[in-house]
Amino acid sequence: IINDLEAYLEEKPDSRSTMLIVDEGLRSSLTCSLIVQGRPVGFVFFSSTAKDTYRDAHVAFFQQIAGQLSTIVEKGRLYGELAEQKATIERQNVIMTDELEMARRVQQALIPASEPDVPGLDVAFVYEPVQQVGGDILDIIPLSDGRVLLFVADAMGHGIQAALVMSVVKAALNSAVETDPRPEKVLAEINHVVTRLFDDRFVTAACCLIDPHGRSAELSLAGHSAPLWYRAGTKDVAQHNRPSLPLCISKDTEYSAAPIALGAGDVLVFSTDG
């Protein structure tokens, strides 16, 4: 409580705040701190143009007002923080949505738009990602001699990082097929590329070279589940499995190919864990 601001200014002539309020005609003031849960959040000033306005008896009443104001001020502060956090989250969501959309377009580019026309072989596929962006890749590559290479792979994880890994795998696949389309050589070449670029990811893959006219296939696996093989002649289902390490585990991994003698009407079903 300061009940004579003019006298107070004489004692403290360097107090600019006191000089300003005296110039405004104020002569008494009562200052209450604003406390929330024992923590000061500000002050409230009560002022009068008359001297000797405030007494100790007024303190309890003004403290009640200050208590209510403290709650209002704290709520306003918290609301401001929440609004700022909300704006930050919304900005981050916009950036993330744009990145996911870009990754989704990359992912879609790793899946054929339609089934290729391969004489002697019917090809069909379906792709349903669990999330907006998965780590799956499918490629069906007809070769000039009538054979066709089937490639199915799945990168560890989901999202942008998985899509990036699969983009590298796709590029390495195209290069490997041009050099040597044998499945074990294709997997070895892809493994050589991705092992140099990634040390915290791995990719499982199945690579199968099919000769529709010769009714034969060669299958290589890199940590991937073997395809189901329905044999029309005996009406049974088998799994032709010769597993090896996934891609991107060791640059020295060697892959082998297992022959499959296909009959008319046989079906090979490849899948990922999506």
Secondary structure as a PSIPRED ss2 file (coil, helix, strand):
# PSIPRED VFORMAT (PSIPRED V4.0)

   1 I C   1.000  0.000  0.000
   2 I E   0.000  0.000  1.000
   3 N C   1.000  0.000  0.000
   4 D C   1.000  0.000  0.000
   5 L H   0.000  1.000  0.000
   6 E H   0.000  1.000  0.000
   7 A H   0.000  1.000  0.000
   8 Y H   0.000  1.000  0.000
   9 L H   0.000  1.000  0.000
  10 E H   0.000  1.000  0.000
  11 E H   0.000  1.000  0.000
  12 K C   1.000  0.000  0.000
  13 P C   1.000  0.000  0.000
  14 D C   1.000  0.000  0.000
  15 S C   1.000  0.000  0.000
  16 R H   0.000  1.000  0.000
  17 S H   0.000  1.000  0.000
  18 T H   0.000  1.000  0.000
  19 M H   0.000  1.000  0.000
  20 L H   0.000  1.000  0.000
  21 I H   0.000  1.000  0.000
  22 V H   0.000  1.000  0.000
  23 D H   0.000  1.000  0.000
  24 E C   1.000  0.000  0.000
  25 G C   1.000  0.000  0.000
  26 L C   1.000  0.000  0.000
  27 R C   1.000  0.000  0.000
  28 S E   0.000  0.000  1.000
  29 S E   0.000  0.000  1.000
  30 L E   0.000  0.000  1.000
  31 T E   0.000  0.000  1.000
  32 C E   0.000  0.000  1.000
  33 S E   0.000  0.000  1.000
  34 L E   0.000  0.000  1.000
  35 I E   0.000  0.000  1.000
  36 V E   0.000  0.000  1.000
  37 Q C   1.000  0.000  0.000
  38 G C   1.000  0.000  0.000
  39 R E   0.000  0.000  1.000
  40 P E   0.000  0.000  1.000
  41 V E   0.000  0.000  1.000
  42 G E   0.000  0.000  1.000
  43 F E   0.000  0.000  1.000
  44 V E   0.000  0.000  1.000
  45 F E   0.000  0.000  1.000
  46 F E   0.000  0.000  1.000
  47 S E   0.000  0.000  1.000
  48 S E   0.000  0.000  1.000
  49 T C   1.000  0.000  0.000
  50 A C   1.000  0.000  0.000
  51 K C   1.000  0.000  0.000
  52 D C   1.000  0.000  0.000
  53 T C   1.000  0.000  0.000
  54 Y C   1.000  0.000  0.000
  55 R C   1.000  0.000  0.000
  56 D H   0.000  1.000  0.000
  57 A H   0.000  1.000  0.000
  58 H H   0.000  1.000  0.000
  59 V H   0.000  1.000  0.000
  60 A H   0.000  1.000  0.000
  61 F H   0.000  1.000  0.000
  62 F H   0.000  1.000  0.000
  63 Q H   0.000  1.000  0.000
  64 Q H   0.000  1.000  0.000
  65 I H   0.000  1.000  0.000
  66 A H   0.000  1.000  0.000
  67 G H   0.000  1.000  0.000
  68 Q H   0.000  1.000  0.000
  69 L H   0.000  1.000  0.000
  70 S H   0.000  1.000  0.000
  71 T H   0.000  1.000  0.000
  72 I H   0.000  1.000  0.000
  73 V H   0.000  1.000  0.000
  74 E H   0.000  1.000  0.000
  75 K H   0.000  1.000  0.000
  76 G H   0.000  1.000  0.000
  77 R H   0.000  1.000  0.000
  78 L H   0.000  1.000  0.000
  79 Y H   0.000  1.000  0.000
  80 G H   0.000  1.000  0.000
  81 E H   0.000  1.000  0.000
  82 L H   0.000  1.000  0.000
  83 A H   0.000  1.000  0.000
  84 E H   0.000  1.000  0.000
  85 Q H   0.000  1.000  0.000
  86 K H   0.000  1.000  0.000
  87 A H   0.000  1.000  0.000
  88 T H   0.000  1.000  0.000
  89 I H   0.000  1.000  0.000
  90 E H   0.000  1.000  0.000
  91 R H   0.000  1.000  0.000
  92 Q H   0.000  1.000  0.000
  93 N H   0.000  1.000  0.000
  94 V H   0.000  1.000  0.000
  95 I H   0.000  1.000  0.000
  96 M H   0.000  1.000  0.000
  97 T H   0.000  1.000  0.000
  98 D H   0.000  1.000  0.000
  99 E H   0.000  1.000  0.000
 100 L H   0.000  1.000  0.000
 101 E H   0.000  1.000  0.000
 102 M H   0.000  1.000  0.000
 103 A H   0.000  1.000  0.000
 104 R H   0.000  1.000  0.000
 105 R H   0.000  1.000  0.000
 106 V H   0.000  1.000  0.000
 107 Q H   0.000  1.000  0.000
 108 Q H   0.000  1.000  0.000
 109 A H   0.000  1.000  0.000
 110 L C   1.000  0.000  0.000
 111 I C   1.000  0.000  0.000
 112 P C   1.000  0.000  0.000
 113 A C   1.000  0.000  0.000
 114 S C   1.000  0.000  0.000
 115 E C   1.000  0.000  0.000
 116 P C   1.000  0.000  0.000
 117 D C   1.000  0.000  0.000
 118 V E   0.000  0.000  1.000
 119 P C   1.000  0.000  0.000
 120 G C   1.000  0.000  0.000
 121 L E   0.000  0.000  1.000
 122 D C   1.000  0.000  0.000
 123 V C   1.000  0.000  0.000
 124 A C   1.000  0.000  0.000
 125 F C   1.000  0.000  0.000
 126 V C   1.000  0.000  0.000
 127 Y C   1.000  0.000  0.000
 128 E C   1.000  0.000  0.000
 129 P C   1.000  0.000  0.000
 130 V C   1.000  0.000  0.000
 131 Q C   1.000  0.000  0.000
 132 Q C   1.000  0.000  0.000
 133 V C   1.000  0.000  0.000
 134 G C   1.000  0.000  0.000
 135 G C   1.000  0.000  0.000
 136 D E   0.000  0.000  1.000
 137 I E   0.000  0.000  1.000
 138 L E   0.000  0.000  1.000
 139 D E   0.000  0.000  1.000
 140 I E   0.000  0.000  1.000
 141 I E   0.000  0.000  1.000
 142 P E   0.000  0.000  1.000
 143 L C   1.000  0.000  0.000
 144 S C   1.000  0.000  0.000
 145 D C   1.000  0.000  0.000
 146 G C   1.000  0.000  0.000
 147 R C   1.000  0.000  0.000
 148 V E   0.000  0.000  1.000
 149 L E   0.000  0.000  1.000
 150 L E   0.000  0.000  1.000
 151 F E   0.000  0.000  1.000
 152 V E   0.000  0.000  1.000
 153 A E   0.000  0.000  1.000
 154 D E   0.000  0.000  1.000
 155 A E   0.000  0.000  1.000
 156 M C   1.000  0.000  0.000
 157 G C   1.000  0.000  0.000
 158 H C   1.000  0.000  0.000
 159 G H   0.000  1.000  0.000
 160 I H   0.000  1.000  0.000
 161 Q H   0.000  1.000  0.000
 162 A H   0.000  1.000  0.000
 163 A H   0.000  1.000  0.000
 164 L H   0.000  1.000  0.000
 165 V H   0.000  1.000  0.000
 166 M H   0.000  1.000  0.000
 167 S H   0.000  1.000  0.000
 168 V H   0.000  1.000  0.000
 169 V H   0.000  1.000  0.000
 170 K H   0.000  1.000  0.000
 171 A H   0.000  1.000  0.000
 172 A H   0.000  1.000  0.000
 173 L H   0.000  1.000  0.000
 174 N H   0.000  1.000  0.000
 175 S H   0.000  1.000  0.000
 176 A H   0.000  1.000  0.000
 177 V H   0.000  1.000  0.000
 178 E H   0.000  1.000  0.000
 179 T H   0.000  1.000  0.000
 180 D C   1.000  0.000  0.000
 181 P C   1.000  0.000  0.000
 182 R C   1.000  0.000  0.000
 183 P H   0.000  1.000  0.000
 184 E H   0.000  1.000  0.000
 185 K H   0.000  1.000  0.000
 186 V H   0.000  1.000  0.000
 187 L H   0.000  1.000  0.000
 188 A H   0.000  1.000  0.000
 189 E H   0.000  1.000  0.000
 190 I H   0.000  1.000  0.000
 191 N H   0.000  1.000  0.000
 192 H H   0.000  1.000  0.000
 193 V H   0.000  1.000  0.000
 194 V H   0.000  1.000  0.000
 195 T H   0.000  1.000  0.000
 196 R H   0.000  1.000  0.000
 197 L H   0.000  1.000  0.000
 198 F C   1.000  0.000  0.000
 199 D C   1.000  0.000  0.000
 200 D C   1.000  0.000  0.000
 201 R C   1.000  0.000  0.000
 202 F C   1.000  0.000  0.000
 203 V E   0.000  0.000  1.000
 204 T E   0.000  0.000  1.000
 205 A E   0.000  0.000  1.000
 206 A E   0.000  0.000  1.000
 207 C E   0.000  0.000  1.000
 208 C E   0.000  0.000  1.000
 209 L E   0.000  0.000  1.000
 210 I E   0.000  0.000  1.000
 211 D E   0.000  0.000  1.000
 212 P C   1.000  0.000  0.000
 213 H C   1.000  0.000  0.000
 214 G C   1.000  0.000  0.000
 215 R C   1.000  0.000  0.000
 216 S E   0.000  0.000  1.000
 217 A E   0.000  0.000  1.000
 218 E E   0.000  0.000  1.000
 219 L E   0.000  0.000  1.000
 220 S E   0.000  0.000  1.000
 221 L E   0.000  0.000  1.000
 222 A E   0.000  0.000  1.000
 223 G E   0.000  0.000  1.000
 224 H C   1.000  0.000  0.000
 225 S C   1.000  0.000  0.000
 226 A C   1.000  0.000  0.000
 227 P C   1.000  0.000  0.000
 228 L E   0.000  0.000  1.000
 229 W E   0.000  0.000  1.000
 230 Y E   0.000  0.000  1.000
 231 R E   0.000  0.000  1.000
 232 A C   1.000  0.000  0.000
 233 G C   1.000  0.000  0.000
 234 T C   1.000  0.000  0.000
 235 K C   1.000  0.000  0.000
 236 D E   0.000  0.000  1.000
 237 V E   0.000  0.000  1.000
 238 A E   0.000  0.000  1.000
 239 Q E   0.000  0.000  1.000
 240 H C   1.000  0.000  0.000
 241 N C   1.000  0.000  0.000
 242 R C   1.000  0.000  0.000
 243 P C   1.000  0.000  0.000
 244 S C   1.000  0.000  0.000
 245 L C   1.000  0.000  0.000
 246 P C   1.000  0.000  0.000
 247 L E   0.000  0.000  1.000
 248 C C   1.000  0.000  0.000
 249 I C   1.000  0.000  0.000
 250 S C   1.000  0.000  0.000
 251 K C   1.000  0.000  0.000
 252 D C   1.000  0.000  0.000
 253 T C   1.000  0.000  0.000
 254 E C   1.000  0.000  0.000
 255 Y C   1.000  0.000  0.000
 256 S C   1.000  0.000  0.000
 257 A C   1.000  0.000  0.000
 258 A E   0.000  0.000  1.000
 259 P E   0.000  0.000  1.000
 260 I E   0.000  0.000  1.000
 261 A E   0.000  0.000  1.000
 262 L C   1.000  0.000  0.000
 263 G C   1.000  0.000  0.000
 264 A C   1.000  0.000  0.000
 265 G C   1.000  0.000  0.000
 266 D C   1.000  0.000  0.000
 267 V E   0.000  0.000  1.000
 268 L E   0.000  0.000  1.000
 269 V E   0.000  0.000  1.000
 270 F C   1.000  0.000  0.000
 271 S C   1.000  0.000  0.000
 272 T C   1.000  0.000  0.000
 273 D C   1.000  0.000  0.000
 274 G C   1.000  0.000  0.000
